[in-house]
Amino acid sequence: MADIHLTPVFYTQVGVTAPKTMKILPLAKKGTQKVAIGDNNGTLMCFGAKKGDVNILFKTLPGQKINRLELGGPPGVIKEKIFVASGSEVKGYSKKGKQFLAFETNSTEAVQSMYVDGSDLFTCGDYTYNHYRDCKDMNYYLSSDKINDVISLPSKSSPSSVTSVIACQDCTLRLLKDSDLVYEVEVAGPPLCLALHNGDGGLDHDEVLYGTQNGKMGLIKLGSDEPTYRWDLINDKKLGGITCISTFDMTGDGNQDILVGRDDGTAEVYSLDDSGEPRLKASHSFGETITSISGGYVSSADHEELVLATYNGRVMGLTTQTSARHTTPAASQESQSKIAALKEEIASLTAQVQVANQKYQELSQGHPKIANVLSALPEFPINDKFVLNQDEAWYTLLIETHIPIDTVLLQSNAPIDIQDVEKSTAIVSYSPPDPDHGCFLLATYRCQDTTRLELKVRSIEGQHGTLLAYVTPHMEPKTCRLRQYKIKPLSLHQRVHSFNEDRPCSILKITGSFSLGEAHSWIVFCLPDIPDRPPIGSEESVTMYFKSTFVSTQLECAYKKGEVIFRSDNVSTISVLKDVLSKEATQKKIAVQMSHELDNRAIPHMLELIFPKLEDQVMLAKNVQLIDALQELKVHEQDTTFLSPHCQFILENAELMKEDFKQQPCMVDRLYAIITDLYMDWANFKGVSMKHKVPELLEILDTCNLNNLLEFFKS
């Protein structure tokens, strides 16, 4: 299958948009299709395109923020009714803009995700799932973790029973039959969006596409008894998280293609090959978070098109129709007239803004002729995320506004490393840190004509605190918003759903007069991505599993009223928990007793896990040091066959090695620190001080010999 060429098209600008708030209305007869979109201003707009002009069919008055937009209609009829969710209310509109439904769900949580199938309405808040039929409450489910999306599988037999799927933040898809949980399915990351395969769930109507927060995508068959994984697409290009998925035949071969939108602004089209595996057919970057994506015939009835909406409210298209095909002298003259009219409109608006700014300055700063002085700070929304990249063991910090960013000031009271992404154009300047006063980082990013800033943040486990971001947009009057991001003591751990009992584990046991809720609050304080309240149905006890994304060790947390037990194959993890929780219990004046049990096999096991990483990084650092000398030798010597195979390998892969080394700065030092901490923590548990042996340990690490290292720990 050949790749397809797509031409970008701009349609219109609306307010800031939430995820999945744009849809293309189905085609009732021959012609072009219409687009419905809702924004954070509460405005619902439906428009079409004809000969390059955008025609607005209807536009509602502003109101409460629109969180979700879905299409629906009676069973067996095309879905041309528009449903929007605002707060706890769901409204329905016809394709001509007439409101026919205003349904108040009376939910304590705002509707964050929604799905419509015939007379069935599915709504989800952060933790609650509700199913309504003809606006009557039918089913309810309370999730143990945050719900990101919901979808319903087409009914196979009994229309009275429904099967739905909810995507939860704890890396699971939960299959529900009416109000009952059938089973949970673990996926490759926190799933953010769901879509039916081929638009109808495939042959058996039970195949679901999902996209994750770490940029992975998969297809899974959710059978009545057990799931079957069809395929998983890894994020080898390290692109952004997948925010929306849709299906449409973009290639015109009669098969539905997969349309993907990401939070780094990348839109992709995938086709399935003969073996059923996805293959990338087209890709385009818009530089803004894509919140919605859909396919249809919008600007031309003869050419397939992908339409998307960005966080900043831009509605764009990627059409298979090339611009040269419909460019004529008359069209060119018409375009010039439009450009001239737009320039005049921009000049007029600029003059109005200048007058308004001058008037505001007079009102806010005082004027001899004005008695009452007033001032108001403008508010602006921020789309941000601070999520752990499980493959690279660093956090992605994304800050995005609908106004160009002027500066972002970062301050942290915990030691962290910050690294720019490749596409960043911001200029950074660092101020000297002041650890004695709790300031380990003070950096200013000056942005240049951009509405987003993306950074990589790597924390050190055992060191916890808060990362503060002061965001100042390029606007008058000057204003700033503060965002806070918690850095947990075990920040590089991620939630998993299995535990390897064959590994040697050390144990930390905490007992005392504390409740289940207090024990859960300690877990929330120490580990990321844990809901604020204990899981549903956990009145007696709770067990959670975690995995270190950096060194691949595991952790089990089992807690109940009056008792918490931690098991891990990493002694340093046990040490961190012991130190942090003893301080927390002391601050809250809770009397606790702590006991530990060490497994002597844990040290060799841990060193065998870390050493391959250390060996690779030491070798990479040595190779990078040789690159400049070898490249200079290559310039002066035409024939380099006399070089050893290893040196020739370095020359052939020089750029790749430099890139890998740039992506992982100070990695050797971090691995040295982990092994040193492991040695010190083991000695502390034994009640022995071994600080004087650290220089000898570092000398052994420089030799990069595992046997010598094991002998040193045994001694």
C-alpha positions as CSV (number, residue, x, y, z in Angstrom):
1,M,0.0,0.0,0.0
2,A,1.4,3.4,-1.1
3,D,1.5,6.4,1.3
4,I,-1.1,9.0,0.8
5,H,-0.4,12.8,0.3
6,L,-2.5,15.1,2.4
7,T,-2.8,18.9,2.0
8,P,-3.6,21.0,5.1
9,V,-6.6,23.3,5.0
10,F,-7.7,25.8,7.6
11,Y,-11.5,26.2,8.3
12,T,-12.3,28.3,11.3
13,Q,-11.3,29.4,14.8
14,V,-13.4,28.7,17.9
15,G,-12.7,29.0,21.6
16,V,-10.5,26.6,23.6
17,T,-11.7,23.0,23.1
18,A,-11.9,19.9,25.4
19,P,-11.1,16.4,24.1
20,K,-13.6,14.8,21.7
21,T,-15.8,17.8,21.2
22,M,-15.9,17.8,17.3
23,K,-17.7,15.4,15.0
24,I,-18.4,15.2,11.2
25,L,-22.1,14.7,10.6
26,P,-23.0,11.7,8.5
27,L,-23.9,12.1,4.8
28,A,-27.7,11.9,4.2
29,K,-27.4,12.4,0.4
30,K,-24.7,13.2,-2.1
31,G,-22.7,16.3,-1.4
32,T,-20.3,17.5,1.4
33,Q,-20.6,16.9,5.1
34,K,-21.0,19.3,8.0
35,V,-18.9,19.7,11.0
36,A,-20.2,20.2,14.6
37,I,-17.9,21.5,17.3
38,G,-18.3,22.8,20.9
39,D,-15.8,24.9,22.9
40,N,-15.1,25.9,26.5
41,N,-17.2,29.1,26.0
42,G,-20.3,26.8,25.8
43,T,-20.9,27.6,22.1
44,L,-22.0,24.8,19.7
45,M,-21.3,25.6,16.1
46,C,-22.2,23.6,12.9
47,F,-20.6,24.6,9.6
48,G,-19.9,23.4,6.1
49,A,-17.4,24.4,3.4
50,K,-18.1,25.3,-0.2
51,K,-15.5,26.5,-2.7
52,G,-13.1,27.4,0.2
53,D,-15.7,29.4,2.1
54,V,-17.0,28.4,5.5
55,N,-20.8,28.6,5.9
56,I,-22.1,28.6,9.5
57,L,-25.4,26.6,9.7
58,F,-26.1,27.5,13.3
59,K,-24.3,28.8,16.4
60,T,-25.7,28.7,19.9
61,L,-25.2,31.3,22.6
62,P,-22.3,31.0,25.0
63,G,-22.9,29.0,28.2
64,Q,-21.3,26.4,30.4
65,K,-18.1,24.7,29.1
66,I,-18.8,21.8,26.7
67,N,-16.9,18.7,27.9
68,R,-17.9,16.2,25.3
69,L,-19.8,16.0,21.9
70,E,-21.3,12.9,20.5
71,L,-23.6,12.0,17.6
72,G,-26.7,9.8,18.0
73,G,-30.0,8.9,16.6
74,P,-32.8,6.2,16.6
75,P,-31.6,2.6,16.1
76,G,-31.2,1.8,12.4
77,V,-31.1,5.4,11.4
78,I,-28.0,7.5,10.6
79,K,-26.5,9.3,13.6
80,E,-27.2,13.0,12.8
81,K,-28.4,14.2,16.2
82,I,-25.9,16.2,18.1
83,F,-25.5,15.7,21.9
84,V,-23.3,17.8,24.1
85,A,-22.4,17.5,27.8
86,S,-22.0,20.6,29.9
87,G,-21.6,20.2,33.7
88,S,-24.1,17.5,34.7
89,E,-26.5,18.3,31.8
90,V,-26.8,16.7,28.4
91,K,-28.4,18.7,25.6
92,G,-29.6,17.4,22.2
93,Y,-29.7,19.4,18.9
94,S,-30.9,18.6,15.5
95,K,-28.6,19.1,12.5
96,K,-30.4,22.5,11.9
97,G,-29.7,23.7,15.4
98,K,-33.1,23.1,17.1
99,Q,-32.8,21.9,20.7
100,F,-34.9,18.9,21.4
101,L,-33.4,17.6,24.7
102,A,-32.2,19.1,28.0
103,F,-31.5,16.2,30.3
104,E,-30.2,16.9,33.8
105,T,-28.4,13.8,35.1
106,N,-28.3,15.2,38.7
107,S,-24.9,13.7,39.0
108,T,-22.6,15.0,41.7
109,E,-19.7,14.9,39.2
110,A,-19.6,16.9,35.9
111,V,-19.9,14.7,32.8
112,Q,-16.4,14.2,31.5
113,S,-17.0,11.5,28.9
114,M,-20.1,10.4,27.1
115,Y,-21.4,7.9,24.5
116,V,-24.7,7.7,22.7
117,D,-26.2,4.6,21.1
118,G,-29.8,4.7,20.0
119,S,-31.9,5.5,23.1
120,D,-29.0,4.6,25.4
121,L,-27.0,7.4,26.9
122,F,-23.7,6.6,28.8
123,T,-22.1,9.2,30.9
124,C,-19.0,9.2,33.2
125,G,-17.7,11.6,35.7
126,D,-14.2,11.2,37.2
127,Y,-15.2,8.0,39.0
128,T,-18.9,7.3,38.3
129,Y,-20.5,5.5,35.3
130,N,-24.2,5.9,34.5
131,H,-26.4,4.4,31.9
132,Y,-29.7,5.9,30.9
133,R,-32.3,4.6,28.5
134,D,-34.9,7.1,27.3
135,C,-33.6,9.5,30.0
136,K,-34.3,6.9,32.7
137,D,-31.6,5.7,35.1
138,M,-30.7,2.0,34.2
139,N,-27.2,1.1,35.4
140,Y,-24.5,2.5,37.7
141,Y,-20.9,1.7,38.5
142,L,-18.4,3.3,40.8
143,S,-14.8,2.9,39.5
144,S,-11.8,2.5,41.7
145,D,-9.7,4.8,39.5
146,K,-10.3,7.8,37.3
147,I,-12.4,7.2,34.1
148,N,-10.9,8.7,31.0
149,D,-13.4,7.5,28.3
150,V,-16.4,5.3,27.8
151,I,-17.9,3.4,24.8
152,S,-20.7,0.8,24.3
153,L,-20.3,-2.4,22.3
154,P,-23.1,-2.9,19.7
155,S,-25.7,-5.4,21.1
156,K,-25.4,-8.9,19.7
157,S,-28.6,-10.4,21.0
158,S,-30.7,-8.9,23.8
159,P,-31.2,-5.2,23.4
160,S,-32.3,-4.9,27.0
161,S,-28.8,-5.7,28.2
162,V,-25.8,-3.5,27.4
163,T,-22.1,-4.1,27.4
164,S,-19.8,-1.1,27.8
165,V,-16.1,-0.4,28.2
166,I,-14.5,2.3,30.4
167,A,-10.9,3.4,30.1
168,C,-9.3,3.9,33.5
169,Q,-6.2,5.7,34.6
170,D,-4.7,2.6,36.3
171,C,-3.8,1.2,32.9
172,T,-6.9,-0.9,32.6
173,L,-10.0,-1.3,30.4
174,R,-13.0,-2.5,32.4
175,L,-15.7,-4.4,30.6
176,L,-19.2,-3.9,32.2
177,K,-22.3,-5.9,31.7
178,D,-25.2,-3.6,32.8
179,S,-24.0,-2.6,36.3
180,D,-21.6,-5.5,36.9
181,L,-17.8,-5.7,36.2
182,V,-17.1,-8.7,33.9
183,Y,-13.3,-8.4,33.9
184,E,-10.4,-6.0,33.7
185,V,-7.8,-5.8,30.9
186,E,-4.3,-4.4,31.5
187,V,-3.0,-2.3,28.6
188,A,0.4,-0.7,27.8
189,G,-0.4,2.6,29.6
190,P,-3.1,4.8,31.0
191,P,-5.8,4.7,28.2
192,L,-7.1,8.2,27.3
193,C,-9.5,7.4,24.4
194,L,-11.5,4.5,22.9
195,A,-13.1,3.8,19.5
196,L,-14.9,0.9,17.9
197,H,-12.8,-0.9,15.3
198,N,-14.2,-0.2,11.8
199,G,-16.8,2.0,13.4
200,D,-18.9,-1.0,14.4
201,G,-16.6,-3.2,16.5
202,G,-15.5,-5.5,13.7
203,L,-17.1,-8.8,12.7
204,D,-18.2,-9.8,16.2
205,H,-18.9,-6.2,17.3
206,D,-16.5,-6.5,20.2
207,E,-13.1,-5.1,18.9
208,V,-12.0,-1.8,20.5
209,L,-9.2,0.6,19.6
210,Y,-7.5,2.4,22.5
211,G,-4.8,5.1,22.7
212,T,-2.6,5.7,25.8
213,Q,-1.1,8.6,27.6
214,N,2.4,7.4,26.7
215,G,1.6,7.4,23.0
216,K,0.9,3.7,22.4
217,M,-2.1,2.3,20.5
218,G,-3.7,-1.2,20.4
219,L,-6.6,-3.3,19.2
220,I,-8.2,-5.7,21.6
221,K,-11.1,-8.1,21.2
222,L,-13.3,-8.0,24.3
223,G,-15.0,-11.4,24.3
224,S,-17.8,-12.3,26.7
225,D,-15.4,-14.5,28.7
226,E,-11.9,-13.2,28.1
227,P,-10.0,-10.6,26.1
228,T,-7.8,-11.3,23.1
229,Y,-5.0,-8.9,22.2
230,R,-4.9,-8.3,18.4
231,W,-1.9,-6.0,18.2
232,D,0.0,-3.3,20.0
233,L,1.7,-0.3,18.3
234,I,4.8,0.9,20.3
235,N,5.7,4.5,20.3
236,D,9.2,4.1,18.9
237,K,9.4,7.7,17.6
238,K,8.6,9.0,21.1
239,L,5.6,11.0,20.0
240,G,3.0,12.5,22.3
241,G,0.1,10.8,24.1
242,I,-2.9,9.8,22.0
243,T,-5.9,12.1,22.8
244,C,-8.4,10.9,20.1
245,I,-8.9,8.0,17.7
246,S,-11.4,7.6,14.9
247,T,-11.9,5.4,11.8
248,F,-12.6,6.4,8.2
249,D,-11.6,5.1,4.7
250,M,-9.0,7.7,3.8
251,T,-7.3,5.6,1.1
252,G,-10.5,4.7,-0.8
253,D,-9.8,1.0,-0.8
254,G,-13.1,0.1,1.0
255,N,-11.4,-0.6,4.3
256,Q,-11.6,1.7,7.4
257,D,-8.3,3.4,8.3
258,I,-7.3,4.5,11.8
259,L,-7.1,8.3,12.4
260,V,-4.9,9.3,15.4
261,G,-4.5,12.7,17.1
262,R,-1.7,13.3,19.7
263,D,-1.0,15.9,22.3
264,D,2.2,17.0,20.6
265,G,0.2,18.1,17.5
266,T,0.8,15.0,15.4
267,A,-2.0,13.7,13.2
268,E,-1.6,10.2,11.7
269,V,-3.3,7.8,9.4
270,Y,-2.8,4.1,9.7
271,S,-4.0,1.3,7.4
272,L,-4.1,-2.4,8.2
273,D,-2.0,-4.6,6.0
274,D,-2.9,-8.1,4.8
275,S,-1.8,-9.6,8.2
276,G,-4.0,-7.1,10.1
277,E,-1.0,-5.1,11.4
278,P,-1.1,-1.2,11.3
279,R,1.1,0.6,8.8
280,L,1.6,4.4,8.9
281,K,0.3,6.0,5.7
282,A,0.4,9.7,6.4
283,S,1.6,12.0,9.2
284,H,1.4,15.8,9.8
285,S,2.4,18.0,12.7
286,F,0.3,21.0,13.7
287,G,2.3,22.1,16.8
288,E,-0.8,22.2,19.1
289,T,-2.6,19.5,21.1
290,I,-5.1,17.8,18.9
291,T,-8.3,17.3,20.9
292,S,-10.6,15.8,18.2
293,I,-10.2,14.0,14.9
294,S,-12.7,12.6,12.4
295,G,-12.9,11.7,8.7
296,G,-15.3,12.6,5.9
297,Y,-16.0,14.7,2.8
298,V,-16.1,18.3,4.0
299,S,-14.5,20.6,1.3
300,S,-15.1,18.2,-1.6
301,A,-17.6,15.4,-2.3
302,D,-15.0,13.6,-4.3
303,H,-12.0,13.7,-1.9
304,E,-11.5,12.1,1.5
305,E,-10.5,14.4,4.3
306,L,-9.3,14.3,7.8
307,V,-10.7,17.1,10.0
308,L,-9.3,17.9,13.5
309,A,-9.6,20.4,16.2
310,T,-6.8,21.7,18.4
311,Y,-6.7,22.8,22.0
312,N,-6.4,26.5,20.9
313,G,-9.7,26.2,18.9
314,R,-8.3,25.9,15.4
315,V,-10.3,23.6,13.1
316,M,-8.1,22.2,10.4
317,G,-8.3,19.6,7.6
318,L,-6.0,17.3,5.8
319,T,-7.4,16.6,2.4
320,T,-6.4,14.2,-0.4
321,Q,-7.3,16.9,-2.8
322,T,-4.1,18.7,-3.9
323,S,-4.1,22.5,-4.0
324,A,-2.9,22.6,-7.6
325,R,-5.9,20.7,-8.8
326,H,-8.4,23.4,-8.0
327,T,-6.2,26.5,-8.5
328,T,-7.4,28.7,-11.4
329,P,-6.7,32.3,-12.4
330,A,-10.2,33.2,-11.2
331,A,-9.6,31.4,-7.9
332,S,-6.3,33.1,-7.5
333,Q,-7.9,36.5,-8.0
334,E,-10.6,35.6,-5.5
335,S,-8.0,34.6,-3.0
336,Q,-6.1,37.9,-3.4
337,S,-9.4,39.8,-2.7
338,K,-10.0,37.7,0.4
339,I,-6.4,38.4,1.6
340,A,-6.8,42.1,1.1
341,A,-10.1,42.1,3.0
342,L,-8.6,40.1,5.8
343,K,-5.6,42.5,6.1
344,E,-8.1,45.5,6.4
345,E,-10.0,43.6,9.1
346,I,-6.8,42.9,11.0
347,A,-5.7,46.5,10.8
348,S,-9.1,47.6,12.1
349,L,-9.0,45.1,15.0
350,T,-5.5,46.1,15.9
351,A,-6.6,49.7,16.2
352,Q,-9.5,48.8,18.4
353,V,-7.2,46.7,20.7
354,Q,-4.8,49.7,21.0
355,V,-7.7,52.0,22.0
356,A,-9.0,49.5,24.5
357,N,-5.6,49.0,26.0
358,Q,-5.1,52.7,26.4
359,K,-8.5,53.1,28.0
360,Y,-7.7,50.2,30.4
361,Q,-4.4,51.8,31.4
362,E,-6.2,55.1,32.2
363,L,-8.8,53.3,34.3
364,S,-6.3,51.0,36.2
365,Q,-3.4,53.4,36.8
366,G,-5.5,56.5,37.6
367,H,-6.3,59.5,35.5
368,P,-6.8,63.2,36.6
369,K,-10.3,63.2,35.1
370,I,-11.3,59.8,36.5
371,A,-12.4,59.6,40.1
372,N,-12.8,55.8,40.5
373,V,-9.8,53.7,39.6
374,L,-10.4,50.0,38.8
375,S,-8.3,47.1,37.9
376,A,-9.0,43.5,36.8
377,L,-6.6,40.7,36.0
378,P,-7.6,38.7,32.9
379,E,-7.9,34.9,33.3
380,F,-6.5,32.5,30.8
381,P,-6.8,28.6,30.8
382,I,-3.8,26.4,30.8
383,N,-3.6,22.9,29.3
384,D,-0.8,21.1,31.2
385,K,0.3,17.6,32.1
386,F,3.1,16.2,34.2
387,V,3.2,12.4,33.4
388,L,5.7,9.7,33.7
389,N,7.2,8.2,30.6
390,Q,7.6,4.6,31.5
391,D,9.9,3.7,28.7
392,E,12.5,6.5,29.4
393,A,11.9,6.9,33.2
394,W,11.4,10.7,33.0
395,Y,8.5,13.0,33.3
396,T,7.0,15.0,30.4
397,L,6.0,18.5,31.5
398,L,3.7,20.2,28.9
399,I,2.3,23.7,29.4
400,E,0.0,25.0,26.7
401,T,-2.1,28.2,26.4
402,H,-4.3,29.7,23.7
403,I,-2.2,32.9,24.0
404,P,1.5,33.0,23.1
405,I,3.7,32.4,26.1
406,D,6.1,35.1,27.2
407,T,8.0,33.3,30.0
408,V,7.8,30.3,32.2
409,L,9.7,30.3,35.5
410,L,10.4,26.9,37.1
411,Q,11.3,26.5,40.7
412,S,11.8,23.3,42.6
413,N,12.5,22.4,46.3
414,A,13.7,18.9,45.2
415,P,16.8,18.1,43.1
416,I,15.7,17.4,39.5
417,D,17.2,17.4,36.1
418,I,15.5,19.3,33.2
419,Q,16.1,18.7,29.5
420,D,14.6,20.4,26.5
421,V,12.9,18.4,23.7
422,E,14.3,18.7,20.2
423,K,11.5,20.9,18.8
424,S,11.6,23.4,21.6
425,T,12.6,27.0,20.6
426,A,12.6,28.5,24.1
427,I,15.7,30.1,25.5
428,V,16.6,29.0,29.0
429,S,18.6,30.7,31.6
430,Y,19.5,29.2,35.0
431,S,19.9,31.1,38.3
432,P,22.3,29.7,41.0
433,P,20.5,27.2,43.2
434,D,20.2,27.7,47.0
435,P,19.8,24.3,48.5
436,D,20.2,25.6,52.1
437,H,17.0,27.5,51.6
438,G,15.1,24.8,49.7
439,C,15.7,25.9,46.2
440,F,17.4,23.3,44.0
441,L,16.3,24.7,40.7
442,L,15.5,28.2,39.4
443,A,15.2,28.4,35.6
444,T,13.5,30.8,33.2
445,Y,12.3,29.9,29.8
446,R,11.8,32.7,27.3
447,C,9.4,31.5,24.6
448,Q,9.4,32.8,21.1
449,D,6.0,33.0,19.3
450,T,4.7,29.7,20.7
451,T,1.7,28.7,22.7
452,R,3.3,25.6,24.2
453,L,6.4,24.5,26.1
454,E,7.4,20.9,26.5
455,L,10.3,19.7,28.8
456,K,11.7,16.5,30.2
457,V,12.0,16.3,34.0
458,R,14.0,13.5,35.8
459,S,13.7,13.2,39.5
460,I,15.7,11.3,42.1
461,E,13.9,8.7,44.1
462,G,14.0,9.4,47.8
463,Q,14.0,13.2,47.2
464,H,10.5,14.6,47.1
465,G,9.0,18.1,46.9
466,T,7.1,20.4,44.5
467,L,7.9,21.8,41.1
468,L,6.4,25.3,40.6
469,A,5.7,26.7,37.2
470,Y,4.9,30.5,36.9
471,V,3.3,31.0,33.4
472,T,3.2,34.5,32.0
473,P,1.5,34.9,28.6
474,H,2.3,37.6,26.1
475,M,-0.7,39.9,26.9
476,E,-1.6,43.2,28.5
477,P,-1.9,43.8,31.4
478,K,0.8,41.4,32.6
479,T,-0.6,38.5,34.5
480,C,0.8,35.2,35.7
481,R,-0.6,31.8,36.7
482,L,1.0,29.3,39.1
483,R,0.9,25.6,38.5
484,Q,2.2,23.0,41.0
485,Y,3.4,19.5,40.3
486,K,4.1,17.0,43.1
487,I,7.4,15.1,43.0
488,K,6.7,11.9,45.0
489,P,9.4,10.0,47.1
490,L,9.1,7.1,44.7
491,S,8.3,9.2,41.6
492,L,9.8,6.7,39.1
493,H,7.4,3.9,40.0
494,Q,4.4,3.1,37.9
495,R,1.3,1.1,38.8
496,V,1.1,-2.5,37.4
497,H,-1.2,-5.5,38.1
498,S,1.2,-8.4,38.7
499,F,4.0,-9.3,41.1
500,N,6.8,-11.8,40.6
501,E,6.9,-14.0,43.7
502,D,10.2,-15.7,42.5
503,R,12.3,-12.6,43.2
504,P,14.0,-12.2,46.6
505,C,12.1,-9.5,48.6
506,S,12.8,-7.5,51.7
507,I,9.9,-6.6,53.9
508,L,8.9,-3.4,55.9
509,K,6.0,-3.8,58.3
510,I,4.3,-0.8,60.0
511,T,1.7,-1.3,62.7
512,G,-0.2,1.2,64.8
513,S,-3.5,2.8,65.6
514,F,-4.3,4.2,62.1
515,S,-7.2,3.8,59.8
516,L,-7.4,2.4,56.3
517,G,-7.9,5.9,55.0
518,E,-4.7,7.1,56.7
519,A,-2.7,4.2,55.4
520,H,-4.0,5.0,51.9
521,S,-3.0,8.6,52.3
522,W,0.6,7.4,53.0
523,I,0.6,5.4,49.7
524,V,-0.8,8.5,47.8
525,F,2.0,10.6,49.4
526,C,4.8,8.2,48.3
527,L,3.7,6.9,44.9
528,P,2.3,8.6,41.7
529,D,-1.0,7.9,39.9
530,I,-3.0,6.8,43.0
531,P,-6.6,8.0,43.5
532,D,-7.1,10.1,46.6
533,R,-9.6,7.6,48.1
534,P,-9.2,3.9,48.7
535,P,-10.5,1.6,45.9
536,I,-14.1,0.6,46.0
537,G,-14.9,-2.6,47.9
538,S,-11.7,-2.3,50.0
539,E,-13.2,-2.0,53.4
540,E,-11.0,-4.7,54.8
541,S,-7.7,-4.5,52.9
542,V,-6.0,-3.2,49.7
543,T,-3.1,-4.6,47.7
544,M,-1.3,-2.6,45.0
545,Y,1.7,-3.5,42.8
546,F,4.3,-1.1,41.3
547,K,7.3,-1.3,39.1
548,S,10.3,1.0,38.9
549,T,10.6,2.4,35.4
550,F,14.4,3.1,35.9
551,V,15.8,-0.2,37.4
552,S,12.8,-2.5,36.8
553,T,12.4,-3.5,40.5
554,Q,9.0,-4.2,41.9
555,L,7.0,-3.1,45.0
556,E,4.0,-4.6,46.7
557,C,1.9,-2.4,49.1
558,A,-0.6,-4.4,51.2
559,Y,-2.5,-2.3,53.8
560,K,-5.5,-2.4,56.1
561,K,-6.6,-0.8,59.3
562,G,-3.6,-0.8,61.7
563,E,-1.1,-2.5,59.4
564,V,0.9,-1.8,56.3
565,I,3.3,-4.3,54.7
566,F,5.7,-3.3,51.9
567,R,7.6,-6.0,49.9
568,S,10.3,-5.1,47.4
569,D,13.4,-6.6,45.7
570,N,15.1,-3.2,46.1
571,V,16.5,-2.5,49.6
572,S,16.7,1.3,48.8
573,T,12.9,1.4,48.1
574,I,12.3,-0.1,51.5
575,S,14.7,2.5,53.1
576,V,13.0,5.4,51.4
577,L,9.5,4.2,52.6
578,K,10.8,3.7,56.1
579,D,12.4,7.2,56.3
580,V,9.4,9.1,54.7
581,L,6.6,7.3,56.5
582,S,8.3,7.6,59.9
583,K,8.4,11.4,59.4
584,E,4.8,11.5,58.2
585,A,3.6,9.5,61.2
586,T,5.5,11.8,63.5
587,Q,4.1,15.0,61.9
588,K,0.5,13.6,62.3
589,K,1.3,12.4,65.8
590,I,0.4,8.7,65.0
591,A,2.2,6.2,67.1
592,V,3.6,3.4,64.8
593,Q,6.0,0.5,65.2
594,M,8.3,-0.4,62.3
595,S,10.1,-3.7,61.7
596,H,12.0,-5.0,58.7
597,E,13.2,-8.3,57.3
598,L,16.0,-8.4,54.8
599,D,16.6,-11.1,52.2
600,N,20.4,-11.6,51.6
601,R,19.7,-12.6,48.0
602,A,18.3,-9.2,47.2
603,I,21.7,-7.5,46.8
604,P,23.1,-9.8,44.1
605,H,19.7,-9.8,42.4
606,M,19.7,-6.0,42.4
607,L,23.3,-5.7,41.1
608,E,22.5,-8.1,38.3
609,L,19.5,-5.9,37.3
610,I,21.5,-2.6,37.3
611,F,24.9,-3.8,35.9
612,P,23.8,-4.3,32.3
613,K,22.5,-0.7,32.2
614,L,25.8,0.5,33.8
615,E,27.9,-1.5,31.3
616,D,26.0,-0.1,28.3
617,Q,26.2,3.5,29.5
618,V,29.9,3.3,30.4
619,M,30.6,1.8,26.9
620,L,28.5,4.5,25.3
621,A,30.4,7.3,27.1
622,K,33.7,5.8,26.1
623,N,32.6,5.5,22.5
624,V,31.4,9.1,22.4
625,Q,34.7,10.3,23.6
626,L,36.4,8.6,20.7
627,I,34.1,10.0,18.0
628,D,35.8,13.3,17.4
629,A,39.3,11.7,17.1
630,L,38.1,9.0,14.8
631,Q,36.2,11.5,12.6
632,E,39.3,13.7,12.4
633,L,41.4,10.7,11.4
634,K,38.8,9.8,8.7
635,V,39.2,13.3,7.2
636,H,43.0,12.9,6.8
637,E,42.9,9.2,5.8
638,Q,41.0,8.2,2.8
639,D,41.2,4.5,3.6
640,T,40.1,3.6,7.1
641,T,40.0,-0.2,6.7
642,F,43.1,-0.4,8.9
643,L,40.9,0.5,11.9
644,S,39.6,-2.2,14.2
645,P,36.0,-3.4,13.7
646,H,35.0,-1.6,16.9
647,C,36.3,1.8,15.7
648,Q,34.6,1.3,12.3
649,F,31.4,0.6,14.1
650,I,31.8,3.8,16.1
651,L,32.3,5.8,12.9
652,E,29.3,4.3,11.2
653,N,27.0,5.0,14.2
654,A,28.5,8.2,15.4
655,E,25.4,10.4,15.1
656,L,23.1,7.8,16.7
657,M,25.5,7.4,19.6
658,K,25.7,11.2,20.1
659,E,21.9,11.4,20.1
660,D,21.6,8.5,22.7
661,F,24.2,10.2,24.9
662,K,22.4,13.5,24.6
663,Q,19.1,11.9,25.6
664,Q,20.6,10.4,28.7
665,P,23.0,12.9,30.3
666,C,24.7,12.0,33.5
667,M,23.3,8.5,33.3
668,V,26.5,6.9,34.6
669,D,26.5,9.2,37.6
670,R,22.9,8.3,38.4
671,L,23.7,4.6,38.2
672,Y,26.7,5.1,40.4
673,A,24.5,6.9,42.9
674,I,21.9,4.1,42.9
675,I,24.6,1.5,43.7
676,T,26.1,3.7,46.3
677,D,22.7,4.3,48.0
678,L,22.1,0.5,47.8
679,Y,25.3,-0.1,49.7
680,M,24.6,2.6,52.3
681,D,21.0,1.5,52.9
682,W,22.0,-2.1,53.3
683,A,24.6,-1.1,55.9
684,N,22.2,1.2,57.7
685,F,19.6,-1.7,58.0
686,K,22.5,-3.8,59.5
687,G,23.3,-1.0,61.9
688,V,26.8,-0.3,60.5
689,S,28.3,2.9,59.1
690,M,30.1,2.4,55.8
691,K,30.7,5.9,54.6
692,H,34.5,5.4,54.7
693,K,34.1,2.5,52.2
694,V,32.4,4.7,49.5
695,P,35.7,5.8,47.7
696,E,36.7,2.1,47.4
697,L,33.2,1.3,46.0
698,L,33.6,4.1,43.4
699,E,37.0,2.7,42.3
700,I,35.4,-0.7,41.8
701,L,32.6,0.8,39.8
702,D,35.1,2.5,37.5
703,T,36.5,-1.0,36.6
704,C,33.0,-2.0,35.5
705,N,33.5,-5.6,36.8
706,L,30.4,-7.3,38.2
707,N,32.3,-10.0,40.1
708,N,34.5,-7.5,41.9
709,L,31.4,-5.6,42.8
710,L,29.6,-8.7,44.2
711,E,32.7,-9.5,46.3
712,F,32.8,-6.0,47.7
713,F,29.2,-6.2,48.8
714,K,29.8,-9.6,50.4
715,S,32.8,-8.3,52.4
